[in-house]
Amino acid sequence: MKWFTNLTVKFKDKFSNSGTTDEGLKNLEKGKRLYNSNQIHDALVYLDHAINLGYDTDAYEIRGHCLQKLDYHYKAIEDFDKAIEMNPLEFSYYYSRAVSKKAILDFTGQIEDLHNAIYYFNRNKNVENNFLKVFETDLLSAKTYIEGFKQNITDLHHTPYLEIKTLIRDSLHLIKKVKLKNIKVNFQHNANVKN
């Protein structure tokens, strides 16, 4: 999961002349360094300070990943909710939230978030295609797990089995569309380069 975070964490330029802003940026950077060096508890302290000083979107994402590592998935979901609220077009926030929803056995939420991650991934032109394989693997894993609990899934999640299965099917279909679009774009790009 750390590789995913490192690929998708994007720091906004939030420079200002105020001391509070500089302090917030320093806390955010320190929290990120501590997270990357696997000092999760220390990272949380700095990320909390960064959030209190206004560096919230990026700090919420990193703090959410810290909370996931500590298996505080409900709190991680809250942080990813806040990050999504501030930037609803960032696909990585949906994916990260899906990871925690899977951990708490919220399969409908997981699949909906994976679907949103795929949708916004498709809209983002500056990301690597290897994310599609990650999304697809997670969807197939959820499908296998749900198939094993077909009888109990409605009782556990108050969501009909067919609704969950339809969400998975639609998400896998969306991945195929994105892959085909990427192949077409690459083909056109290669044709233009040759001309």
Backbone as CSV, one residue per row, in Angstrom:
resi,resn,N_x,N_y,N_z,CA_x,CA_y,CA_z,C_x,C_y,C_z
1,MET,0.824,-1.187,0.000,0.000,0.000,0.000,0.869,1.252,0.000
2,LYS,2.084,1.141,0.582,2.958,2.305,0.655,3.329,2.794,-0.741
3,TRP,3.541,1.863,-1.671,3.893,2.255,-3.036,2.771,3.069,-3.653
4,PHE,1.526,2.689,-3.349,0.383,3.413,-3.899,0.345,4.833,-3.355
5,THR,0.573,4.952,-2.071,0.568,6.273,-1.438,1.664,7.143,-2.017
6,ASN,2.857,6.576,-2.163,3.978,7.359,-2.682,3.737,7.821,-4.115
7,LEU,3.034,6.998,-4.900,2.753,7.386,-6.280,1.683,8.469,-6.376
8,THR,0.759,8.476,-5.416,-0.396,9.343,-5.585,-0.429,10.575,-4.704
9,VAL,0.418,10.621,-3.678,0.403,11.800,-2.810,0.926,12.989,-3.597
10,LYS,0.121,14.004,-3.675,0.499,15.213,-4.406,0.389,16.372,-3.443
11,PHE,1.485,17.072,-3.290,1.456,18.200,-2.366,1.129,19.462,-3.132
12,LYS,0.179,20.198,-2.599,-0.234,21.455,-3.202,0.753,22.541,-2.821
13,ASP,0.904,23.499,-3.687,1.730,24.653,-3.353,0.902,25.575,-2.492
14,LYS,1.240,25.627,-1.216,0.495,26.456,-0.278,1.473,27.373,0.451
15,PHE,2.215,28.131,-0.300,3.189,29.002,0.326,2.571,30.351,0.604
16,SER,2.907,30.865,1.740,2.410,32.166,2.149,3.436,32.770,3.082
17,ASN,3.281,34.028,3.390,4.233,34.700,4.261,3.933,34.484,5.733
18,SER,2.804,33.904,6.066,2.458,33.768,7.478,3.262,32.648,8.123
19,GLY,3.643,32.841,9.365,4.376,31.838,10.118,3.560,30.585,10.330
20,THR,2.257,30.728,10.504,1.383,29.579,10.710,1.387,28.677,9.491
21,THR,1.347,29.260,8.310,1.352,28.475,7.086,2.668,27.739,6.930
22,ASP,3.781,28.418,7.188,5.080,27.766,7.101,5.168,26.623,8.112
23,GLU,4.643,26.856,9.304,4.656,25.818,10.335,3.790,24.635,9.903
24,GLY,2.641,24.918,9.288,1.776,23.855,8.790,2.464,23.020,7.728
25,LEU,3.153,23.689,6.821,3.884,22.976,5.770,4.994,22.119,6.367
26,LYS,5.700,22.656,7.350,6.767,21.888,8.005,6.199,20.651,8.688
27,ASN,5.059,20.802,9.353,4.418,19.653,10.001,3.987,18.614,8.980
28,LEU,3.444,19.066,7.868,3.018,18.151,6.811,4.203,17.377,6.255
29,GLU,5.267,18.082,5.949,6.471,17.433,5.401,7.067,16.444,6.412
30,LYS,7.140,16.845,7.665,7.683,15.968,8.718,6.791,14.736,8.876
31,GLY,5.485,14.935,8.870,4.557,13.812,8.964,4.721,12.842,7.806
32,LYS,4.916,13.370,6.621,5.116,12.517,5.444,6.412,11.727,5.575
33,ARG,7.488,12.401,5.994,8.781,11.700,6.159,8.665,10.581,7.201
34,LEU,8.008,10.880,8.299,7.842,9.866,9.341,6.986,8.705,8.851
35,TYR,5.949,9.008,8.089,5.118,7.942,7.517,5.957,7.063,6.584
36,ASN,6.736,7.697,5.728,7.564,6.947,4.780,8.640,6.114,5.466
37,SER,9.046,6.534,6.661,10.034,5.749,7.408,9.353,4.813,8.416
38,ASN,8.044,4.654,8.275,7.245,3.716,9.063,7.193,4.052,10.556
39,GLN,7.324,5.326,10.886,7.165,5.801,12.264,5.751,6.395,12.372
40,ILE,4.794,5.514,12.377,3.389,5.869,12.203,2.859,6.751,13.340
41,HIS,3.117,6.372,14.568,2.591,7.147,15.699,3.141,8.571,15.710
42,ASP,4.437,8.713,15.422,5.041,10.053,15.363,4.476,10.848,14.190
43,ALA,4.259,10.167,13.076,3.703,10.837,11.901,2.316,11.406,12.213
44,LEU,1.528,10.656,12.957,0.175,11.111,13.293,0.188,12.431,14.059
45,VAL,1.155,12.607,14.945,1.245,13.847,15.726,1.453,15.035,14.791
46,TYR,2.404,14.906,13.860,2.695,16.005,12.943,1.550,16.244,11.957
47,LEU,0.926,15.174,11.519,-0.193,15.327,10.586,-1.389,15.995,11.264
48,ASP,-1.620,15.673,12.536,-2.680,16.361,13.287,-2.403,17.857,13.355
49,HIS,-1.142,18.220,13.619,-0.772,19.638,13.666,-0.974,20.295,12.298
50,ALA,-0.569,19.606,11.240,-0.723,20.158,9.889,-2.198,20.415,9.581
51,ILE,-3.055,19.487,9.959,-4.492,19.646,9.721,-5.020,20.841,10.500
52,ASN,-4.599,20.954,11.731,-5.038,22.093,12.550,-4.571,23.427,11.994
53,LEU,-3.479,23.405,11.213,-2.938,24.638,10.636,-3.381,24.847,9.185
54,GLY,-4.286,24.008,8.686,-4.875,24.247,7.378,-4.339,23.420,6.225
55,TYR,-3.397,22.547,6.449,-2.891,21.686,5.384,-3.650,20.375,5.420
56,ASP,-4.928,20.452,5.146,-5.770,19.326,5.443,-5.891,18.262,4.361
57,THR,-6.052,18.594,3.109,-6.305,17.563,2.105,-5.183,16.544,2.057
58,ASP,-3.972,16.981,1.852,-2.848,16.051,1.781,-2.625,15.365,3.122
59,ALA,-2.774,16.104,4.203,-2.573,15.521,5.525,-3.650,14.479,5.829
60,TYR,-4.886,14.720,5.424,-5.944,13.738,5.645,-5.620,12.432,4.925
61,GLU,-5.118,12.533,3.713,-4.792,11.317,2.969,-3.691,10.529,3.676
62,ILE,-2.620,11.194,4.027,-1.503,10.494,4.667,-1.916,9.971,6.039
63,ARG,-2.659,10.778,6.788,-3.124,10.323,8.095,-4.046,9.116,7.937
64,GLY,-4.870,9.118,6.889,-5.716,7.958,6.617,-4.896,6.697,6.400
65,HIS,-3.778,6.832,5.682,-2.901,5.673,5.464,-2.246,5.229,6.766
66,CYS,-1.877,6.190,7.607,-1.327,5.841,8.929,-2.355,5.052,9.730
67,LEU,-3.580,5.534,9.740,-4.637,4.867,10.487,-4.910,3.474,9.936
68,GLN,-4.805,3.298,8.624,-4.967,1.975,8.040,-3.893,1.026,8.558
69,LYS,-2.661,1.506,8.620,-1.570,0.654,9.104,-1.787,0.230,10.550
70,LEU,-2.477,1.058,11.310,-2.767,0.740,12.709,-4.094,-0.014,12.860
71,ASP,-4.726,-0.344,11.742,-6.016,-1.037,11.708,-7.149,-0.235,12.344
72,TYR,-7.082,1.081,12.223,-8.171,1.967,12.643,-8.942,2.373,11.388
73,HIS,-9.622,1.401,10.814,-10.219,1.609,9.497,-11.408,2.568,9.507
74,TYR,-12.181,2.584,10.563,-13.307,3.520,10.604,-12.800,4.963,10.621
75,LYS,-11.738,5.209,11.384,-11.157,6.556,11.416,-10.479,6.887,10.084
76,ALA,-9.856,5.891,9.463,-9.232,6.107,8.156,-10.296,6.495,7.129
77,ILE,-11.436,5.834,7.175,-12.532,6.151,6.258,-12.971,7.599,6.451
78,GLU,-13.044,8.041,7.697,-13.418,9.436,7.962,-12.416,10.403,7.334
79,ASP,-11.126,10.090,7.425,-10.117,10.966,6.826,-10.212,10.969,5.306
80,PHE,-10.431,9.797,4.711,-10.573,9.753,3.257,-11.864,10.442,2.808
81,ASP,-12.909,10.360,3.626,-14.143,11.112,3.339,-13.839,12.609,3.246
82,LYS,-13.056,13.115,4.188,-12.706,14.535,4.201,-11.839,14.897,3.007
83,ALA,-10.889,14.029,2.664,-10.047,14.296,1.503,-10.880,14.316,0.227
84,ILE,-11.830,13.388,0.107,-12.713,13.342,-1.066,-13.600,14.572,-1.116
85,GLU,-14.076,14.992,0.036,-14.910,16.189,0.091,-14.155,17.410,-0.453
86,MET,-12.871,17.479,-0.163,-12.064,18.621,-0.608,-11.604,18.487,-2.054
87,ASN,-11.428,17.254,-2.527,-11.005,17.030,-3.907,-11.679,15.755,-4.426
88,PRO,-12.934,15.866,-4.858,-13.681,14.677,-5.267,-13.218,14.055,-6.583
89,LEU,-12.290,14.668,-7.273,-11.834,14.131,-8.553,-10.579,13.272,-8.431
90,GLU,-10.014,13.152,-7.236,-8.772,12.398,-7.046,-9.094,10.915,-6.835
91,PHE,-8.732,10.101,-7.822,-9.083,8.678,-7.788,-8.429,7.932,-6.638
92,SER,-7.239,8.333,-6.217,-6.521,7.585,-5.187,-7.233,7.630,-3.841
93,TYR,-7.974,8.690,-3.571,-8.711,8.778,-2.305,-9.795,7.708,-2.248
94,TYR,-10.476,7.490,-3.370,-11.520,6.470,-3.421,-10.907,5.075,-3.247
95,TYR,-9.772,4.867,-3.902,-9.123,3.567,-3.774,-8.700,3.319,-2.325
96,SER,-8.111,4.316,-1.714,-7.653,4.159,-0.330,-8.819,3.886,0.608
97,ARG,-9.919,4.579,0.398,-11.096,4.347,1.225,-11.647,2.942,0.990
98,ALA,-11.570,2.452,-0.259,-12.032,1.098,-0.575,-11.240,0.055,0.213
99,VAL,-9.954,0.295,0.406,-9.116,-0.632,1.168,-9.653,-0.775,2.597
100,SER,-9.985,0.357,3.220,-10.519,0.300,4.590,-11.919,-0.290,4.621
101,LYS,-12.718,-0.007,3.612,-14.069,-0.576,3.582,-14.005,-2.093,3.438
102,LYS,-13.028,-2.573,2.687,-12.842,-4.019,2.582,-12.480,-4.595,3.949
103,ALA,-11.621,-3.895,4.687,-11.174,-4.378,5.995,-12.323,-4.483,7.000
104,ILE,-13.337,-3.622,6.852,-14.480,-3.689,7.778,-15.639,-4.483,7.167
105,LEU,-15.370,-5.152,6.060,-16.329,-6.018,5.370,-17.527,-5.268,4.795
106,ASP,-17.305,-4.028,4.396,-18.335,-3.238,3.709,-18.099,-3.402,2.205
107,PHE,-18.574,-4.534,1.668,-18.291,-4.854,0.275,-18.973,-3.912,-0.698
108,THR,-20.172,-3.511,-0.401,-20.861,-2.566,-1.277,-20.071,-1.265,-1.342
109,GLY,-19.673,-0.751,-0.198,-18.876,0.475,-0.154,-17.551,0.315,-0.860
110,GLN,-16.899,-0.834,-0.669,-15.620,-1.100,-1.326,-15.781,-1.061,-2.845
111,ILE,-16.783,-1.743,-3.333,-16.967,-1.837,-4.780,-17.385,-0.486,-5.358
112,GLU,-18.242,0.244,-4.651,-18.614,1.584,-5.117,-17.382,2.486,-5.183
113,ASP,-16.526,2.410,-4.167,-15.307,3.225,-4.185,-14.351,2.788,-5.289
114,LEU,-14.235,1.494,-5.529,-13.392,1.035,-6.634,-13.945,1.538,-7.969
115,HIS,-15.260,1.497,-8.099,-15.889,1.997,-9.324,-15.571,3.490,-9.516
116,ASN,-15.699,4.273,-8.438,-15.372,5.704,-8.517,-13.887,5.922,-8.808
117,ALA,-13.037,5.106,-8.219,-11.596,5.224,-8.479,-11.307,4.989,-9.962
118,ILE,-11.938,3.984,-10.533,-11.750,3.695,-11.960,-12.268,4.858,-12.805
119,TYR,-13.442,5.357,-12.459,-14.047,6.464,-13.207,-13.130,7.690,-13.210
120,TYR,-12.647,8.087,-12.029,-11.803,9.286,-11.962,-10.392,9.023,-12.468
121,PHE,-9.935,7.794,-12.371,-8.665,7.420,-12.990,-8.737,7.659,-14.497
122,ASN,-9.861,7.257,-15.087,-10.069,7.431,-16.521,-10.034,8.900,-16.924
123,ARG,-10.434,9.785,-16.035,-10.450,11.226,-16.314,-9.070,11.867,-16.146
124,ASN,-8.175,11.197,-15.430,-6.852,11.730,-15.134,-5.882,11.291,-16.228
125,LYS,-5.233,12.221,-16.844,-4.375,11.891,-17.975,-2.908,11.690,-17.591
126,ASN,-2.555,11.947,-16.349,-1.152,11.900,-15.955,-0.835,10.778,-14.979
127,VAL,-1.467,9.628,-15.139,-1.201,8.518,-14.230,-0.822,7.279,-15.017
128,GLU,-0.178,6.355,-14.323,0.280,5.126,-14.954,-0.862,4.121,-15.066
129,ASN,-0.817,3.319,-16.114,-1.878,2.355,-16.368,-1.851,1.161,-15.424
130,ASN,-0.766,0.971,-14.666,-0.712,-0.196,-13.786,-1.763,-0.150,-12.684
131,PHE,-2.380,1.006,-12.457,-3.445,1.094,-11.464,-4.651,0.263,-11.889
132,LEU,-4.898,0.160,-13.185,-6.043,-0.622,-13.658,-5.931,-2.068,-13.208
133,LYS,-4.727,-2.609,-13.235,-4.525,-3.995,-12.808,-4.819,-4.140,-11.315
134,VAL,-4.425,-3.146,-10.520,-4.707,-3.166,-9.088,-6.219,-3.134,-8.859
135,PHE,-6.914,-2.243,-9.562,-8.369,-2.148,-9.422,-9.032,-3.469,-9.803
136,GLU,-8.599,-4.023,-10.926,-9.179,-5.266,-11.417,-8.946,-6.414,-10.434
137,THR,-7.740,-6.494,-9.899,-7.421,-7.539,-8.923,-8.296,-7.421,-7.689
138,ASP,-8.476,-6.205,-7.195,-9.319,-6.001,-6.015,-10.776,-6.367,-6.293
139,LEU,-11.263,-6.009,-7.467,-12.650,-6.352,-7.822,-12.840,-7.863,-7.933
140,LEU,-11.892,-8.533,-8.562,-11.996,-9.989,-8.699,-11.884,-10.679,-7.346
141,SER,-11.049,-10.134,-6.481,-10.927,-10.673,-5.127,-12.243,-10.505,-4.365
142,ALA,-12.862,-9.333,-4.486,-14.155,-9.091,-3.832,-15.216,-10.030,-4.391
143,LYS,-15.179,-10.236,-5.696,-16.160,-11.126,-6.338,-16.018,-12.549,-5.798
144,THR,-14.789,-13.024,-5.686,-14.546,-14.370,-5.163,-15.020,-14.488,-3.722
145,TYR,-14.721,-13.493,-2.924,-15.118,-13.503,-1.522,-16.638,-13.497,-1.391
146,ILE,-17.271,-12.672,-2.176,-18.734,-12.553,-2.116,-19.400,-13.838,-2.592
147,GLU,-18.847,-14.472,-3.616,-19.390,-15.743,-4.102,-19.381,-16.786,-2.984
148,GLY,-18.334,-16.750,-2.149,-18.238,-17.700,-1.050,-19.290,-17.483,0.017
149,PHE,-19.794,-16.263,0.134,-20.788,-15.941,1.154,-22.131,-15.556,0.543
150,LYS,-22.413,-16.096,-0.622,-23.629,-15.738,-1.349,-24.885,-15.856,-0.488
151,GLN,-24.975,-16.884,0.299,-26.172,-17.114,1.109,-26.347,-16.059,2.200
152,ASN,-25.249,-15.613,2.790,-25.323,-14.720,3.946,-25.133,-13.251,3.609
153,ILE,-24.793,-12.938,2.383,-24.400,-11.561,2.054,-25.529,-10.566,2.300
154,THR,-26.746,-10.925,1.971,-27.875,-10.010,2.184,-28.112,-9.799,3.676
155,ASP,-27.999,-10.868,4.447,-28.202,-10.753,5.892,-27.123,-9.883,6.538
156,LEU,-25.885,-10.033,6.100,-24.777,-9.297,6.707,-24.761,-7.818,6.327
157,HIS,-25.078,-7.514,5.091,-24.866,-6.159,4.593,-26.138,-5.438,4.186
158,HIS,-27.266,-6.086,4.342,-28.552,-5.472,3.996,-28.559,-4.990,2.544
159,THR,-27.755,-5.615,1.722,-27.700,-5.293,0.305,-27.889,-6.600,-0.459
160,PRO,-28.811,-6.636,-1.381,-29.018,-7.866,-2.142,-27.758,-8.296,-2.886
161,TYR,-27.555,-9.582,-2.904,-26.399,-10.184,-3.561,-26.288,-9.731,-5.013
162,LEU,-27.404,-9.713,-5.734,-27.368,-9.332,-7.143,-26.936,-7.878,-7.339
163,GLU,-27.278,-7.005,-6.391,-26.852,-5.606,-6.485,-25.330,-5.495,-6.384
164,ILE,-24.743,-6.236,-5.454,-23.292,-6.219,-5.299,-22.631,-6.803,-6.547
165,LYS,-23.176,-7.905,-7.028,-22.619,-8.550,-8.219,-22.708,-7.617,-9.437
166,THR,-23.803,-6.872,-9.554,-23.959,-5.910,-10.651,-22.924,-4.789,-10.545
167,LEU,-22.671,-4.302,-9.326,-21.635,-3.277,-9.138,-20.272,-3.774,-9.598
168,ILE,-19.951,-5.009,-9.265,-18.672,-5.589,-9.682,-18.622,-5.690,-11.192
169,ARG,-19.686,-6.210,-11.789,-19.725,-6.362,-13.250,-19.557,-5.009,-13.947
170,ASP,-20.278,-4.004,-13.459,-20.178,-2.666,-14.059,-18.772,-2.094,-13.920
171,SER,-18.145,-2.320,-12.783,-16.793,-1.808,-12.564,-15.783,-2.515,-13.465
172,LEU,-15.913,-3.826,-13.609,-15.014,-4.561,-14.505,-15.218,-4.116,-15.954
173,HIS,-16.464,-3.836,-16.315,-16.751,-3.337,-17.655,-16.092,-1.970,-17.872
174,LEU,-16.142,-1.129,-16.859,-15.501,0.189,-16.949,-13.992,0.055,-17.135
175,ILE,-13.381,-0.900,-16.447,-11.938,-1.135,-16.627,-11.642,-1.511,-18.074
176,LYS,-12.465,-2.380,-18.643,-12.254,-2.782,-20.043,-12.357,-1.579,-20.976
177,LYS,-13.334,-0.709,-20.720,-13.483,0.487,-21.552,-12.247,1.385,-21.445
178,VAL,-11.734,1.547,-20.233,-10.550,2.386,-20.034,-9.346,1.769,-20.740
179,LYS,-9.189,0.463,-20.643,-8.076,-0.218,-21.313,-8.162,-0.020,-22.826
180,LEU,-9.365,-0.198,-23.378,-9.537,-0.018,-24.822,-9.239,1.418,-25.238
181,LYS,-9.687,2.370,-24.427,-9.410,3.777,-24.717,-7.913,4.045,-24.709
182,ASN,-7.209,3.469,-23.730,-5.764,3.664,-23.632,-5.032,3.048,-24.814
183,ILE,-5.496,1.894,-25.264,-4.893,1.261,-26.439,-5.088,2.151,-27.664
184,LYS,-6.288,2.687,-27.819,-6.601,3.557,-28.951,-5.738,4.827,-28.913
185,VAL,-5.609,5.434,-27.730,-4.797,6.645,-27.593,-3.338,6.346,-27.911
186,ASN,-2.816,5.230,-27.409,-1.426,4.861,-27.685,-1.208,4.584,-29.167
187,PHE,-2.186,3.938,-29.807,-2.082,3.647,-31.230,-2.050,4.943,-32.043
188,GLN,-2.943,5.884,-31.693,-2.975,7.171,-32.393,-1.700,7.956,-32.160
189,HIS,-1.190,7.912,-30.937,0.052,8.624,-30.619,1.211,8.055,-31.437
190,ASN,1.295,6.723,-31.511,2.375,6.078,-32.273,2.256,6.380,-33.761
191,ALA,1.015,6.440,-34.269,0.795,6.763,-35.686,1.221,8.189,-35.977
192,ASN,0.930,9.109,-35.052,1.322,10.509,-35.229,2.833,10.702,-35.167
193,VAL,3.485,9.920,-34.332,4.938,10.030,-34.201,5.626,9.563,-35.480
194,LYS,5.087,8.501,-36.094,5.673,7.961,-37.316,5.494,8.905,-38.500
195,ASN,4.425,9.696,-38.471,4.151,10.622,-39.574,4.942,11.830,-39.376
